[in-house]
Amino acid sequence: MLNFTSLKPQINKMIEEKKKLEEDFLEKINLSHRELKLRSKKWEEISQKVGLSKTSWLLAGILGPLDNTYSLPLRPQTCTVIASDGSQIFPNRHEALPCYLINIGSVVLHYGEEGKAKLNSYPKFFYKDEDRLVIWDGRRIPADSSVISERRALMEFQELLRLADENTNLENTVAICDGTLIFWRLEGTPSDFKNEIIEPFISVMDRLKDLRIPIAGYISFPGSTDVINTLRVGLCPEEVSYCNKCPYTDLPELPCSPIEGVTDRMLFSRVLSKPGERSSVFQSSSKILDLYGDHKIYFFYLNIGEEIARVEIPKWVLDDKELLDLAHTVIFDQSKKGNGYPVALSEAHEQAVVKSRDRDFFFDLIREGLVRSDFRVTVSRKGLSKRIPRI
C-alpha cells in the first residue's frame, strides 16, 4: 500500500527544486536563441564547420539562415489526405503457437465540394517460419519485438503507397505518417536485415515521387536536438570540432555545455511566433540515410499553435516548392482540425490500435481452432494464470 502521507513532502520538495531548475533552464533557452540569431548572420561558416567536425551527436545540415521563418501558404480548396498507422501483437512464448500479428489502420480524407472519408484496418497474421524468422547476419533467428516493429513501420509506408495508387486521379494529395521517416534503429543491424526493410521502403518513395504525392513524417512534441547540436559546434572555440579529442575536458564546464539539455522544440518556440509558421529546412545527418539514395531526409519545425512539431520530408519534396508548400499547409490544417494533432493520424491510430482484450481474443481463437482440429495445445502455467479469475 502506498503511503501518501510520506510521499507528499517528497513531491513538494521536488516542486521547489524544479522551480529553481526552471529559472536556470530558461537562461539556457535564451542563450540558444541568441546563438541561433548570431550564427544565422554567417550561416555559411557554421555550415562549413559542421561539415568538417566529428561529433557523437546528430547535427543539422544547414541550407540557409537558421532563423528564417515561412508563413502559412493557402490551402487548396480541394485536397486529399492519406494516413496510416500500425500496431502489433508480439509473439508470446507462453501461448500455444509462436506467431505475431500486425494491424495496419488507414484513412483517406477528401476535402472539397464532395468531402468524404474512408477508414479501414487490415490485420496480417504471421505464423510461417519465413515470417517468424529473420535472416540476421546470415543466420535465421526468431523475430523479436524490434524486428517486428521495423516490419510494421515498413507496412505502414506500403499502405500509404497503396492508398496513393488508388487516388492518382485526385489533385493535392498529401501522405502523412506518424513519426519519423528515418529508420535510425537499423543502424548497427546486419546488412541483410537492413536490406529487408530499406529496399522496399525505397521502392515506396520512388513511386510516391513519380506520383508527385508529398510524404511527411509528423513528430509531436519532439525531443530531437539536431539544431541545438549544431549551435554547440558553433560554441566550440576549435576551428574544427573533434569531440573525442576535446582539449577542454579538464575545465569545470565544456565550452559547448551552456545550451546542453535544450531541445529544438524549445528553441523554435522562441523563433516561430505565429501559428502556421515553419522554420528553415535542415538536413538530417543520420548514418542510415547513406542507404536512402535520392531520398535523403530533411526536416523543419512547425508552429501548430498548441505545440511545436517536427515535420520530416524527403529531398524531392524539398526541391519542389509546390509540394513543400502543400505539405506545410495541409499538415497545419490537419492539426487544427484535430485540436493540435493531425486528425487523419488520429483516425488512422483508432483503426490500427489493438486493445488488450483484442490480444486475448486473438490467442483464444488460435487455441480454440487448434483444439477443434485435434492438435495438442500446450500453454505455460503463467499463460493460464492470466486467464483464471482470482479472489
Number of C-alpha atoms within 10 A of each C-alpha: 3 6 7 9 8 9 10 11 11 11 11 11 10 11 12 11 11 12 11 10 11 12 10 11 17 13 13 19 23 15 15 26 21 13 17 23 16 16 20 18 14 13 19 15 13 20 19 13 18 22 14 13 15 16 15 9 14 17 25 24 21 22 13 16 20 22 18 14 18 14 15 20 17 12 17 14 9 15 18 22 24 28 31 33 31 28 22 22 21 18 20 13 12 14 20 18 17 16 21 22 20 24 21 26 25 26 26 24 18 18 15 11 8 8 11 11 14 10 16 15 18 14 15 11 14 16 15 10 13 12 14 19 17 20 16 16 12 11 10 13 13 17 21 14 14 12 17 22 18 18 15 21 25 20 21 24 23 18 22 26 23 13 19 25 13 10 15 12 8 12 13 19 27 24 25 27 25 22 17 18 23 20 19 12 13 19 13 10 11 13 15 14 17 19 13 15 19 19 12 15 19 16 13 18 22 15 14 19 17 8 15 20 23 25 29 28 21 24 20 18 13 18 15 15 21 21 25 26 25 22 25 20 26 24 19 18 11 14 11 16 20 16 16 9 10 12 11 14 11 8 8 7 10 15 17 16 12 17 22 17 14 20 19 22 24 21 22 24 19 12 21 23 13 15 17 22 22 28 21 17 23 22 21 20 17 18 15 17 18 11 14 18 8 14 18 20 24 23 25 17 25 29 24 25 19 13 17 26 27 25 26 28 26 24 16 21 24 19 10 13 11 15 19 19 20 23 27 25 20 25 28 26 20 18 22 18 13 15 12 19 22 24 21 29 25 18 21 25 22 18 22 23 17 19 12 10 8 12 14 13 12 14 18 14 11 15 20 13 12 15 12 9 9 9 11 10 13 13 13 11 10 10 15 12 10 10 9 8 6 6 3
